[in-house]
């Protein structure tokens, strides 16, 4: 069965790519310049997926720091400068992702990225890892009219990919992804290997997958029921 009328929307951080090590390194850099101690990699995983400023604020709060708007802006800029220069030093696609993309491509599915990374950073990391050309659309937070958890972000990613919402599914690892999928009225596949946050239990899931290798079969089941 061809999936030419299906659109598979992927989150980026924690779903397609394990970006946490490079994000954390940039975080540590920005905190060191500010004379502050950053949180551990394990702790910061909970804040990934909501944007860099939110991650800096989360990390500061976790350490008991209260940042002024000026401090936050400076730390955000230092974070971005370091991250852009080291965007894929350690970041890699999760095991099974390449095989999954190959499978979906062979099925003629439309593939989209819907991420709360900025457009420039999303394009940069996907290009550096050789994944940019795998997707029909890539929509970062600042390229959408409203970012996740708004349904608009998913809807615009699907439309730009040339697909229709009725044949779409969201694949992600956070409540932000899940709430956006719910608002858009499409199924949500939770990738439990990613950066799950404290609200993930509030999100309805069509499937919970522990490995990306499980995704093709899960998509097969979903789309066969829908046909």
BAFI-3210 file (N, C-alpha, C; in Angstrom, 3 decimals, decimal comma, padded with zeros to 6 digits):
// residues 227
n [1|2|3|4|5|6|7|8|9|10|11|12|13|14|15|16|17|18|19|20|21|22|23|24|25|26|27|28|29|30|31|32|33|34|35|36|37|38|39|40|41|42|43|44|45|46|47|48|49|50|51|52|53|54|55|56|57|58|59|60|61|62|63|64|65|66|67|68|69|70|71|72|73|74|75|76|77|78|79|80|81|82|83|84|85|86|87|88|89|90|91|92|93|94|95|96|97|98|99|100|101|102|103|104|105|106|107|108|109|110|111|112|113|114|115|116|117|118|119|120|121|122|123|124|125|126|127|128|129|130|131|132|133|134|135|136|137|138|139|140|141|142|143|144|145|146|147|148|149|150|151|152|153|154|155|156|157|158|159|160|161|162|163|164|165|166|167|168|169|170|171|172|173|174|175|176|177|178|179|180|181|182|183|184|185|186|187|188|189|190|191|192|193|194|195|196|197|198|199|200|201|202|203|204|205|206|207|208|209|210|211|212|213|214|215|216|217|218|219|220|221|222|223|224|225|226|227]
n.u [000,840|000,604|001,734|001,165|-000,760|-000,350|001,047|003,858|004,775|007,530|008,970|012,040|014,414|015,230|013,601|014,050|016,801|019,455|020,144|020,881|023,531|025,065|023,419|023,496|026,196|026,395|024,737|026,125|028,357|027,204|026,300|028,690|030,015|028,354|029,005|027,785|026,593|025,770|023,029|022,956|023,433|021,500|019,417|018,772|017,634|014,915|013,974|014,325|013,065|011,326|012,410|015,381|015,617|013,703|014,836|017,152|016,024|014,628|016,796|018,167|016,249|016,127|018,506|018,109|018,517|017,649|017,011|017,565|015,885|017,769|020,051|019,108|018,764|021,426|022,651|021,257|022,104|024,850|024,641|023,538|025,593|027,679|026,396|025,722|028,265|029,060|027,162|026,682|028,604|028,428|025,849|023,575|021,554|018,933|019,137|017,812|016,331|017,208|016,688|013,931|013,156|013,978|012,206|009,694|010,040|010,215|007,613|006,420|005,525|004,789|007,078|007,641|009,112|008,506|009,325|010,356|012,774|014,589|014,108|016,527|018,401|017,301|017,424|020,191|021,227|020,023|020,995|023,768|023,912|023,174|020,476|018,648|017,519|015,753|013,206|009,975|009,033|010,224|009,654|010,399|010,183|010,038|009,201|006,631|003,171|002,217|003,884|004,385|002,760|000,634|-001,844|-001,537|001,135|001,701|-000,249|000,598|003,095|002,326|000,807|002,760|004,306|002,791|000,728|-002,295|-004,250|-005,913|-004,651|-002,434|000,139|001,602|004,868|006,660|008,358|007,615|005,344|004,631|004,628|002,613|000,331|000,041|-000,552|-002,969|-004,523|-004,585|-005,991|-004,949|-003,358|-000,951|002,293|004,310|007,687|009,484|012,151|013,150|013,211|011,381|008,954|007,599|004,841|003,989|002,323|-000,194|-000,983|-002,809|-001,992|-001,430|000,290|003,016|006,364|009,437|011,732|013,122|013,171|010,795|008,895|008,113|006,416|004,400|003,317|002,359|000,276|-001,404|-002,099|-003,258|-005,583|-006,880|-007,461]
n.v [-001,205|002,141|005,139|007,703|009,559|010,106|011,826|012,090|013,514|014,715|015,445|017,101|017,347|014,816|013,025|012,591|013,159|012,778|015,331|016,300|016,221|018,251|020,487|020,712|021,239|023,789|025,120|024,911|026,432|029,021|029,506|029,445|031,738|033,611|033,300|031,329|028,164|025,408|023,097|019,462|017,161|015,158|016,409|018,591|017,428|017,263|019,735|020,158|020,855|022,913|025,219|027,336|029,567|028,951|026,637|027,638|029,263|027,312|025,794|027,683|028,222|025,708|025,666|027,625|030,224|033,572|035,144|038,250|040,025|041,059|039,525|037,003|037,383|037,898|035,486|033,744|034,563|033,960|031,237|030,492|031,274|029,534|027,061|027,019|026,903|024,409|022,487|019,861|018,269|016,106|015,246|012,878|010,922|008,995|005,474|003,498|005,472|006,348|004,048|003,977|006,341|005,655|003,547|004,850|006,611|004,830|004,046|006,205|008,236|011,496|013,535|015,438|017,989|019,268|021,506|023,030|024,241|027,018|028,042|028,351|026,944|024,381|023,690|023,812|021,752|019,469|019,572|019,370|016,784|015,390|015,019|016,811|016,791|014,730|015,453|016,839|019,169|021,550|023,018|025,406|026,919|029,719|029,955|029,298|030,276|030,039|028,386|024,895|024,085|024,649|023,837|024,954|024,894|022,218|021,889|023,734|022,648|020,230|021,120|022,551|020,433|019,393|017,745|016,410|017,029|014,978|012,648|012,514|011,993|012,567|012,329|012,192|013,214|014,572|016,320|018,658|018,049|016,130|017,538|019,361|017,646|016,597|018,933|019,396|017,269|014,789|011,504|010,613|009,478|008,374|008,578|006,907|006,843|009,351|012,792|012,893|014,810|016,301|016,401|014,473|012,305|013,315|013,349|011,955|008,953|007,279|005,262|003,963|003,909|002,261|002,149|003,450|001,674|000,353|001,919|001,823|-000,521|000,212|002,428|001,165|-000,367|001,677|003,104|001,097|000,593|002,959|002,988]
n.w [000,000|-000,946|000,609|-000,234|000,343|002,956|005,753|007,710|010,601|012,236|015,384|016,270|018,204|020,391|019,169|016,312|016,389|018,723|020,397|022,825|024,132|022,791|023,114|025,882|026,294|025,161|026,890|029,336|028,634|028,306|030,896|032,327|031,397|032,481|035,079|036,550|037,793|035,826|035,228|035,303|032,520|032,574|034,005|032,328|030,132|030,582|029,883|027,227|024,006|024,210|023,364|023,310|025,087|027,012|028,031|029,218|031,205|032,700|033,620|035,165|037,127|038,322|039,658|041,450|040,683|039,872|037,009|035,369|032,713|031,007|031,635|030,837|028,090|027,276|028,023|026,407|023,858|024,036|024,354|021,843|020,071|020,772|020,362|017,601|016,511|017,305|016,570|015,855|017,077|018,805|018,418|017,057|014,780|016,239|016,930|014,393|013,156|010,569|009,075|009,367|008,041|005,471|004,977|005,045|002,946|000,817|000,774|-000,269|001,393|002,771|004,428|007,313|009,401|012,541|014,759|017,860|017,834|016,451|013,042|011,571|013,161|013,159|010,428|010,125|011,847|010,742|008,140|008,574|009,538|007,337|006,773|005,801|003,162|003,321|003,986|003,233|004,238|006,630|009,603|011,782|015,100|014,843|012,274|012,089|012,466|015,019|017,620|018,633|021,698|019,921|017,516|015,056|014,269|013,562|011,554|009,600|008,943|007,797|005,615|004,143|003,395|001,484|002,165|003,759|006,659|007,550|006,922|008,520|011,038|014,222|015,414|018,275|021,374|023,636|025,906|024,701|021,977|022,008|022,972|020,898|018,770|019,695|019,696|016,982|016,150|015,361|015,366|017,926|018,265|020,755|021,414|023,515|024,123|024,075|025,241|027,605|029,353|032,394|032,060|030,352|030,869|030,702|028,152|025,439|023,754|020,661|020,234|022,091|021,807|022,243|020,781|017,771|015,706|015,894|014,752|011,887|011,735|013,527|012,228|009,953|011,083|012,024|009,652|008,136|009,540|009,129|006,480]
ca.u [000,000|001,337|001,361|001,302|-001,724|-000,027|002,135|004,427|005,381|008,489|009,709|013,465|015,206|014,691|012,807|014,921|018,225|019,869|020,868|021,094|024,918|025,503|022,611|023,992|027,513|026,138|024,156|027,233|029,149|026,510|026,251|030,047|030,281|027,565|029,508|026,807|026,744|024,680|022,496|023,543|022,819|020,277|018,378|018,373|016,810|013,502|013,613|014,553|011,852|010,514|013,181|016,606|015,384|012,978|015,792|018,022|015,211|014,399|018,060|018,427|015,290|016,503|019,653|017,719|018,913|016,619|017,666|016,912|015,660|019,062|020,888|018,557|019,060|022,865|022,940|020,670|022,992|026,067|024,227|023,385|026,903|028,396|025,659|025,874|029,635|029,264|025,787|026,596|029,831|028,049|024,467|023,445|020,205|018,717|019,180|016,573|015,698|017,542|015,942|012,529|013,001|014,084|010,959|008,620|010,323|009,851|006,152|005,990|004,903|005,331|007,752|007,770|009,688|007,796|010,215|010,440|014,040|014,398|014,248|017,936|019,081|016,750|018,016|021,632|021,529|019,605|021,933|025,058|023,796|022,787|019,064|017,796|016,810|014,807|011,911|009,238|008,949|010,850|009,063|010,877|009,257|009,874|008,671|005,204|002,373|002,248|004,664|003,817|001,698|-000,449|-002,131|-001,127|002,488|001,572|-001,047|001,431|004,123|001,655|000,455|003,982|004,778|001,859|-000,180|-003,554|-004,265|-006,644|-003,754|-001,177|000,432|002,718|005,822|007,439|008,804|007,268|003,944|004,439|004,251|001,331|-000,740|-000,132|-001,257|-004,348|-005,198|-004,752|-006,896|-004,268|-002,742|000,379|003,169|005,297|008,960|009,857|013,613|013,514|013,329|010,043|008,844|006,753|003,422|003,746|001,229|-001,461|-001,200|-003,284|-001,067|-001,908|001,282|004,225|007,413|010,698|012,833|012,704|012,993|009,406|007,990|007,476|005,308|003,332|002,691|001,606|-000,957|-002,248|-002,607|-004,133|-006,882|-007,499|-007,828]
ca.v [000,000|003,399|006,131|009,013|010,475|010,164|012,724|011,740|014,722|014,372|016,387|016,944|017,016|013,738|012,125|012,249|013,305|012,952|016,604|016,717|016,528|019,543|021,509|020,862|021,893|025,214|025,626|025,047|027,572|030,284|029,679|029,753|033,150|034,397|033,015|030,478|026,723|024,842|021,804|018,300|016,721|014,418|017,364|019,475|016,682|017,550|021,058|020,219|020,781|024,112|026,370|027,576|030,494|028,206|025,709|028,433|029,649|026,090|025,429|028,684|027,983|024,463|025,991|028,685|031,538|034,424|035,911|039,436|039,904|041,342|038,322|035,931|037,704|037,702|034,050|033,137|034,856|033,166|029,852|030,314|031,396|028,273|025,932|027,055|026,490|023,000|022,009|018,404|017,624|014,820|014,903|011,837|010,343|007,845|004,169|003,114|006,606|006,316|002,934|004,376|007,312|004,881|002,794|005,799|007,118|003,764|004,014|007,483|009,114|012,840|013,633|016,824|018,245|020,317|021,617|024,316|024,871|028,035|027,514|028,295|025,866|023,106|023,445|023,595|020,434|018,447|019,634|018,854|015,330|014,795|014,641|017,896|016,433|013,642|015,987|017,703|020,473|021,716|024,238|025,753|027,695|031,078|029,899|028,979|031,384|029,744|027,169|023,862|023,101|025,080|022,986|025,671|024,485|020,951|022,117|024,414|021,699|019,274|021,827|022,839|019,157|019,000|016,726|016,802|016,693|013,732|011,511|012,837|011,498|013,274|011,461|013,057|012,667|015,452|016,730|019,724|017,360|015,469|018,526|019,912|016,623|016,557|020,141|019,266|016,155|013,680|010,566|010,937|008,369|008,807|007,869|006,960|006,960|010,758|013,665|012,986|015,829|015,967|016,408|013,513|011,409|013,988|013,333|010,691|008,438|006,185|004,199|004,327|003,094|002,359|002,210|003,943|000,517|-000,106|002,885|001,391|-001,447|000,977|003,219|000,192|-000,690|002,860|003,451|000,012|000,798|004,179|002,807]
ca.w [000,000|-000,994|001,624|-000,855|000,963|004,380|006,151|009,007|011,143|013,275|016,206|015,979|019,395|021,208|018,326|015,183|016,718|020,118|020,405|024,209|024,521|022,257|023,772|027,243|026,214|024,927|028,139|030,282|028,164|028,592|032,349|032,783|031,089|033,443|036,420|037,221|037,610|035,033|035,660|034,642|031,273|032,918|034,388|031,229|029,170|030,853|029,370|025,785|023,196|024,418|022,912|024,071|026,205|028,043|028,637|030,097|032,363|033,476|034,265|036,200|038,219|038,988|040,506|042,381|040,182|039,291|035,953|034,829|031,269|030,363|031,805|030,011|026,693|027,071|028,109|025,210|022,741|024,220|024,079|020,399|019,438|021,005|019,780|016,145|016,189|017,711|016,522|015,723|017,550|019,405|018,052|016,049|014,677|017,107|016,261|013,714|012,460|009,145|008,494|009,336|006,960|004,228|004,841|004,718|001,606|-000,117|000,763|-000,865|002,388|002,912|005,721|007,772|010,719|013,286|015,916|018,550|017,491|015,427|011,683|011,180|013,887|012,681|009,109|010,293|012,402|009,782|007,013|009,037|009,700|006,057|006,815|005,314|001,936|003,562|004,398|002,317|004,908|007,944|010,150|013,112|015,934|014,331|010,915|012,222|012,995|016,459|017,807|019,497|021,484|019,036|016,357|013,846|013,893|012,840|010,346|008,609|008,504|006,906|004,382|003,395|002,848|000,430|002,675|004,375|008,081|007,791|006,732|009,209|012,381|014,867|016,106|019,154|022,645|024,753|026,021|023,714|020,743|022,223|023,054|019,554|017,994|020,184|019,218|015,540|015,914|014,697|016,311|018,447|018,629|021,736|021,370|024,932|024,274|023,978|026,403|028,181|030,392|033,547|031,709|029,285|031,244|030,423|026,699|024,861|022,743|019,808|020,451|022,837|021,226|022,977|019,820|016,460|014,832|016,012|014,134|010,640|011,988|014,166|011,168|009,141|011,803|012,053|008,331|007,652|010,210|008,595|005,060]
c.u [000,871|000,827|001,425|000,317|-001,492|001,122|002,591|005,232|006,271|008,897|011,185|014,245|014,536|013,838|013,632|016,379|018,430|020,772|021,294|022,550|025,388|024,702|023,138|025,348|027,356|025,560|025,249|028,086|028,490|026,440|027,640|030,386|029,551|028,029|028,581|027,093|025,531|024,218|023,163|022,813|021,511|019,127|017,872|017,540|015,327|013,033|013,793|013,220|010,955|011,215|014,343|016,385|014,685|013,915|016,726|017,255|014,958|015,645|018,406|017,524|015,653|017,668|019,335|018,140|017,693|017,305|016,865|016,716|016,958|019,989|020,417|018,895|020,531|023,227|022,404|021,574|024,289|025,800|024,207|024,723|027,688|027,714|025,821|027,255|029,890|027,963|025,663|027,913|029,515|026,638|024,447|021,980|020,090|018,757|017,811|015,919|015,983|016,757|014,459|012,264|013,081|012,781|009,823|008,792|009,928|008,340|005,550|005,248|005,539|005,904|007,967|008,456|008,967|008,517|010,170|011,854|013,723|014,634|015,716|018,668|018,592|017,370|019,495|021,935|021,143|020,538|023,271|025,052|023,329|021,337|018,133|016,928|015,815|013,382|011,301|009,027|009,657|010,357|009,531|009,895|008,988|009,395|007,178|004,461|002,259|002,990|003,895|003,817|000,512|-000,612|-001,617|000,234|002,450|000,852|-000,198|002,544|003,544|001,345|001,677|004,586|003,884|000,872|-001,472|-003,600|-004,920|-005,772|-002,440|-001,083|001,621|003,572|006,714|007,734|008,387|005,787|003,635|003,993|002,851|000,161|-001,008|-000,898|-002,721|-005,142|-005,475|-005,688|-006,269|-003,637|-001,342|001,109|004,246|006,542|009,591|011,355|014,059|013,519|011,950|010,009|007,792|005,262|003,054|002,577|-000,144|-001,884|-001,727|-002,343|-001,717|-000,982|002,446|005,322|008,733|011,903|012,310|012,498|011,548|008,427|007,368|006,283|004,125|002,589|001,853|000,266|-001,926|-002,885|-003,498|-005,513|-007,635|-007,989|-009,122]
c.v [001,249|004,349|007,549|010,040|010,607|011,150|012,367|012,939|014,344|015,608|016,148|016,469|015,912|012,757|011,652|012,170|013,456|014,175|017,040|017,028|017,899|020,699|021,776|021,566|023,396|025,869|025,882|026,262|028,901|030,556|030,044|031,219|034,060|034,182|032,149|029,006|026,178|023,506|020,681|017,988|015,992|015,362|018,164|018,751|016,984|018,853|021,187|020,089|021,989|025,378|026,668|028,492|029,781|027,233|026,435|028,828|028,458|025,734|026,393|028,464|026,743|024,672|027,091|030,072|032,279|035,346|037,149|039,214|040,146|040,139|037,204|036,153|037,468|036,220|033,312|033,357|034,058|031,682|029,607|030,360|030,090|027,116|025,879|026,554|025,007|022,206|020,490|017,733|016,216|014,365|013,878|011,398|009,154|006,557|003,851|004,229|006,565|005,211|003,271|005,368|006,622|004,148|003,711|006,372|006,093|003,631|005,276|008,390|010,493|012,961|015,099|016,866|019,436|020,455|022,997|024,880|026,020|027,411|027,345|027,141|024,497|022,732|023,110|022,193|019,326|018,410|019,014|017,335|014,633|014,381|015,661|017,471|015,293|014,150|016,932|019,086|020,408|023,052|024,434|026,656|029,080|031,133|029,568|030,196|031,275|028,438|026,153|024,350|023,564|024,103|023,617|025,205|023,189|021,159|022,741|023,505|020,701|019,928|022,116|021,578|018,672|017,942|017,300|016,276|015,337|012,488|011,670|012,165|012,282|012,281|012,350|012,425|013,504|015,770|017,849|019,132|016,761|016,426|019,152|018,930|016,542|017,747|020,068|018,114|014,998|012,756|011,014|009,664|008,920|007,937|007,974|007,020|008,416|011,491|013,924|014,004|015,442|015,881|015,343|012,578|012,009|013,860|011,971|010,231|007,305|004,989|004,777|003,373|003,336|002,504|002,702|002,798|000,011|000,770|002,421|000,464|-000,736|001,832|002,329|-000,119|000,478|003,130|002,350|000,117|001,963|003,991|002,024]
c.w [000,000|000,078|001,053|-000,303|002,476|004,624|007,558|009,490|012,316|014,074|015,903|017,209|020,213|020,447|017,138|015,605|018,223|020,174|021,805|024,550|024,030|022,846|025,183|027,259|026,005|026,179|029,173|029,916|028,547|030,092|032,894|032,543|032,075|034,879|037,237|036,931|036,870|035,622|034,872|033,336|031,557|033,240|033,199|030,181|029,349|030,217|027,862|025,052|023,329|023,947|023,843|025,265|027,351|028,758|029,598|031,364|033,282|034,278|035,392|037,407|039,018|039,950|041,509|041,962|039,638|038,289|035,593|033,332|030,506|030,454|030,879|028,541|026,379|027,081|026,886|024,002|022,837|023,951|022,574|019,674|019,562|020,291|018,270|015,735|016,469|017,592|016,406|016,079|018,062|019,009|016,919|015,945|015,626|016,288|015,662|012,930|010,958|008,447|008,374|008,202|005,599|003,944|004,390|003,319|000,544|-000,259|000,135|000,105|002,323|004,324|006,072|009,123|011,324|014,621|016,552|018,559|016,528|014,051|011,296|011,866|013,425|011,337|009,246|010,811|011,428|008,576|007,400|009,151|008,420|005,971|006,158|004,132|002,118|003,789|003,365|002,924|006,251|008,477|011,588|013,830|015,367|012,887|010,906|012,763|014,514|016,639|018,657|020,948|020,646|017,876|015,074|013,348|013,082|011,515|009,242|008,083|007,512|005,568|003,521|002,769|001,713|000,856|003,209|005,799|008,333|007,592|007,463|010,578|012,918|015,629|016,962|020,490|023,847|024,782|025,032|022,381|020,866|022,272|021,681|018,669|018,393|019,654|017,720|015,169|015,157|015,737|016,719|018,823|019,557|021,654|022,759|025,163|024,343|025,303|027,007|029,315|031,424|033,217|030,677|029,596|030,951|028,958|026,229|023,752|021,956|019,926|021,232|022,403|021,944|022,055|018,486|015,469|014,846|015,230|012,815|010,851|012,621|013,146|010,257|009,781|011,769|010,689|007,743|008,280|009,580|007,160|004,903]
res [x|x|x|x|x|x|x|x|x|x|x|x|x|x|x|x|x|x|x|x|x|x|x|x|x|x|x|x|x|x|x|x|x|x|x|x|x|x|x|x|x|x|x|x|x|x|x|x|x|x|x|x|x|x|x|x|x|x|x|x|x|x|x|x|x|x|x|x|x|x|x|x|x|x|x|x|x|x|x|x|x|x|x|x|x|x|x|x|x|x|x|x|x|x|x|x|x|x|x|x|x|x|x|x|x|x|x|x|x|x|x|x|x|x|x|x|x|x|x|x|x|x|x|x|x|x|x|x|x|x|x|x|x|x|x|x|x|x|x|x|x|x|x|x|x|x|x|x|x|x|x|x|x|x|x|x|x|x|x|x|x|x|x|x|x|x|x|x|x|x|x|x|x|x|x|x|x|x|x|x|x|x|x|x|x|x|x|x|x|x|x|x|x|x|x|x|x|x|x|x|x|x|x|x|x|x|x|x|x|x|x|x|x|x|x|x|x|x|x|x|x|x|x|x|x|x|x]
***
